[in-house]
């Protein structure tokens, strides 16, 4: 565990169990394998002069279009994200086909680097960067380079590719040479011209591996003082500023703090979060942006649009919350991650129609790949990107996000495990030389619909709680603290049973703490929930409805004013069609309104029109 982090993630020791997250992870693997290797490498071959054969057969290739088209200035970016996702998924699943494909892509990038002859291993011309140095406009060449190097780094870290690390070292030498005569003033100009992505973070990651002072120098070179200096002063420079251009730069400061321990860098990260989230406020979904820029502080009503919540911003803010949690241990960052997983990643990627949508007919379309934005205006509709014709930046974060769920579930220190997210998964950890397994599953509250089952008979209405089970198995009795996050949406008191018996627990800064000796034990946790209202920051009588952490959306194509009591949402909506065969549904309908409509989780909506926020006329 890094000495600058209170907690470390347990990604390499966690595997997902069956859940909607696991389903999306599996779809992600299918998508990665479906994409043709020659298309992922096309722009690398072009730059190295190696694609003569492919050029003669373009009519047979169905080459990528959109932002991965061979004439686009950020072509090849997606391949870096592809490698990052493939590496993580291979480590977790052991998928040999994915590993073989990823290793081949790395070997071909190595071949391109050798043909280029100077360390250049990228799918764009070097002149883009030299032109940027001269003040000429090119579309984000350093961003492109970062994504390729990020993919290579992850292939080394998660898929044991030593070749990827050697390629990366060659790339770093190219950048060292390139930056040798660049003044701070010129670098500031370059960083203002175009996004640099998380290149500062990449150099920090590489320095952590190599301990090469040249890589540390690159890390500091790519800090952006025109952003970080006012952040240190606590000035709001974010309002109306491009969100996803800045978040990866703050990832860089976070990583730099990890490898150097410099408090100034940590203060930058904390101040950014305070300005971006704590002071700014958030929509019910967890987003804070409109048209890719930060909304003004506590100003939301005029920013409900068809361009809210860029997927890349959701993904990168989750990553920033992960950094800050590991530094501080504060549960608010885990709450934020949950909200943005449930109403961002789950709502914007790998959508599949549910059988409850239409039990007798298959809806068309029945699936969606990625929604660049998550519209929040009345009468919104998600716009789904295609598999090979768009390749927006959000295609890139789509494949990474759906490879990383396991990284946010468990964290640990020397003597404790934190359960951060209620996602079914199994953790294998070592405490003081002893192997410990913790298996987190969601309790079966549905039962059967064919044979007699006690669980089926126990509920005559949908359970108003989440119930989780933890099976703990240690080689021999061992003491450690199990800390389970108490979520912001809890309604009442968490109930705990150990080995079937009611158990007391202490509370500590947003966690239920069980401090005891463990061997062959199981823990059950019941978390009561209810429908709540989440108002707009500047229009308190306009609200979204939430079922625990999940945003509900009305299936209406225009704004509707509802009558009821915001503090008692049950005066306005209630469960509808609560059971379908052996499953509880998450469907609702309005009550006591002039014109009724149905609601469902925003994450389950595909091609239907919907409305999230409703003005409320108080009774």
WOLIN-V644311 format. One record per residue. N is the residue number from 1. PHI is phi in whole degrees, 0 to 359 (* if undefined). Layout:
<<N:PHI> <N:PHI>>
This chain:
<<1:*> <2:296> <3:293> <4:269> <5:248> <6:291> <7:229> <8:241> <9:288> <10:236> <11:307> <12:290> <13:249> <14:236> <15:231> <16:289> <17:256> <18:300> <19:187> <20:295> <21:290> <22:296> <23:300> <24:290> <25:299> <26:293> <27:296> <28:298> <29:300> <30:301> <31:293> <32:300> <33:286> <34:290> <35:291> <36:283> <37:301> <38:295> <39:286> <40:294> <41:258> <42:307> <43:289> <44:294> <45:299> <46:300> <47:295> <48:272> <49:74> <50:246> <51:250> <52:303> <53:296> <54:296> <55:298> <56:283> <57:234> <58:300> <59:294> <60:260> <61:268> <62:52> <63:297> <64:297> <65:246> <66:66> <67:285> <68:254> <69:297> <70:300> <71:259> <72:282> <73:286> <74:247> <75:304> <76:86> <77:304> <78:303> <79:298> <80:297> <81:294> <82:303> <83:297> <84:299> <85:293> <86:298> <87:298> <88:295> <89:291> <90:296> <91:301> <92:280> <93:254> <94:70> <95:295> <96:291> <97:295> <98:296> <99:296> <100:297> <101:294> <102:295> <103:299> <104:295> <105:299> <106:299> <107:296> <108:287> <109:296> <110:299> <111:297> <112:296> <113:298> <114:296> <115:292> <116:293> <117:85> <118:226> <119:95> <120:290> <121:227> <122:246> <123:272> <124:234> <125:288> <126:300> <127:298> <128:300> <129:286> <130:295> <131:294> <132:301> <133:300> <134:270> <135:88> <136:278> <137:270> <138:228> <139:281> <140:50> <141:294> <142:289> <143:299> <144:300> <145:299> <146:301> <147:296> <148:294> <149:295> <150:300> <151:297> <152:295> <153:300> <154:291> <155:296> <156:288> <157:285> <158:250> <159:235> <160:58> <161:268> <162:293> <163:298> <164:300> <165:295> <166:294> <167:300> <168:298> <169:298> <170:296> <171:298> <172:298> <173:295> <174:301> <175:291> <176:299> <177:295> <178:298> <179:273> <180:302> <181:250> <182:269> <183:283> <184:299> <185:296> <186:294> <187:298> <188:300> <189:297> <190:297> <191:286> <192:281> <193:290> <194:213> <195:299> <196:252> <197:64> <198:259> <199:293> <200:297> <201:298> <202:300> <203:295> <204:295> <205:299> <206:293> <207:299> <208:299> <209:276> <210:266> <211:59> <212:278> <213:303> <214:296> <215:285> <216:295> <217:297> <218:298> <219:302> <220:293> <221:300> <222:265> <223:290> <224:249> <225:300> <226:294> <227:261> <228:288> <229:297> <230:293> <231:297> <232:299> <233:279> <234:81> <235:281> <236:279> <237:256> <238:269> <239:309> <240:64> <241:258> <242:302> <243:290> <244:283> <245:285> <246:263> <247:301> <248:298> <249:293> <250:283> <251:306> <252:299> <253:296> <254:296> <255:294> <256:298> <257:297> <258:301> <259:267> <260:241> <261:75> <262:283> <263:300> <264:306> <265:292> <266:295> <267:295> <268:299> <269:297> <270:295> <271:294> <272:299> <273:298> <274:300> <275:285> <276:281> <277:237> <278:300> <279:273> <280:285> <281:85> <282:214> <283:291> <284:303> <285:287> <286:106> <287:280> <288:224> <289:239> <290:217> <291:62> <292:74> <293:245> <294:293> <295:290> <296:298> <297:301> <298:58> <299:239> <300:234> <301:302> <302:277> <303:243> <304:283> <305:212> <306:269> <307:233> <308:281> <309:52> <310:301> <311:303> <312:301> <313:294> <314:303> <315:300> <316:286> <317:289> <318:299> <319:296> <320:293> <321:298> <322:298> <323:305> <324:293> <325:296> <326:297> <327:282> <328:244> <329:76> <330:282> <331:293> <332:299> <333:288> <334:288> <335:300> <336:296> <337:300> <338:301> <339:300> <340:280> <341:292> <342:293> <343:245> <344:236> <345:302> <346:288> <347:272> <348:243> <349:219> <350:51> <351:286> <352:227> <353:299> <354:272> <355:296> <356:284> <357:298> <358:202> <359:294> <360:252> <361:231> <362:277> <363:294> <364:236> <365:289> <366:259> <367:205> <368:214> <369:273> <370:210> <371:254> <372:307> <373:247> <374:243> <375:298> <376:237> <377:287> <378:299> <379:71> <380:277> <381:210> <382:288> <383:252> <384:265> <385:281> <386:272> <387:287> <388:225> <389:249> <390:239> <391:52> <392:299> <393:304> <394:284> <395:300> <396:296> <397:286> <398:303> <399:289> <400:288> <401:301> <402:275> <403:252> <404:241> <405:306> <406:297> <407:284> <408:249> <409:272> <410:237> <411:229> <412:210> <413:240> <414:296> <415:230> <416:206> <417:240> <418:256> <419:271> <420:268> <421:229> <422:270> <423:249> <424:307> <425:194> <426:239> <427:254> <428:244> <429:232> <430:235> <431:244> <432:48> <433:84> <434:255> <435:280> <436:229> <437:245> <438:236> <439:250> <440:259> <441:227> <442:269> <443:299> <444:281> <445:248> <446:256> <447:77> <448:236> <449:234> <450:252> <451:255> <452:296> <453:212> <454:300> <455:296> <456:300> <457:278> <458:282> <459:234> <460:258> <461:210> <462:299> <463:302> <464:261> <465:201> <466:256> <467:236> <468:243> <469:233> <470:234> <471:264> <472:246> <473:230> <474:241> <475:303> <476:208> <477:306> <478:211> <479:261> <480:199> <481:265> <482:257> <483:246> <484:250> <485:300> <486:268> <487:287> <488:298> <489:269> <490:300> <491:240> <492:116> <493:246> <494:294> <495:251> <496:228> <497:234> <498:242> <499:53> <500:85> <501:252> <502:305> <503:229> <504:274> <505:215> <506:265> <507:247> <508:210> <509:51> <510:92> <511:231> <512:268> <513:247> <514:245> <515:246> <516:199> <517:271> <518:242> <519:215> <520:242> <521:228> <522:225> <523:239> <524:241> <525:230> <526:244> <527:243> <528:292> <529:219> <530:200> <531:284> <532:231> <533:250> <534:243> <535:278> <536:293> <537:300> <538:248> <539:208> <540:296> <541:268> <542:247> <543:227> <544:252> <545:263> <546:230> <547:255> <548:63> <549:271> <550:259> <551:283> <552:260> <553:234> <554:277> <555:274> <556:225> <557:260> <558:210> <559:290> <560:234> <561:272> <562:254> <563:250> <564:168> <565:246> <566:301> <567:284> <568:226> <569:301> <570:295> <571:284> <572:240> <573:224> <574:211> <575:301> <576:223> <577:45> <578:288> <579:228> <580:227> <581:52> <582:260> <583:235> <584:281> <585:263> <586:239> <587:259> <588:222> <589:218> <590:284> <591:227> <592:69> <593:249> <594:298> <595:230> <596:273> <597:202> <598:256> <599:229> <600:208> <601:302> <602:302> <603:290> <604:266> <605:271> <606:251> <607:248> <608:275> <609:285> <610:209> <611:225> <612:260> <613:254> <614:228> <615:295> <616:245> <617:266> <618:291> <619:290>>
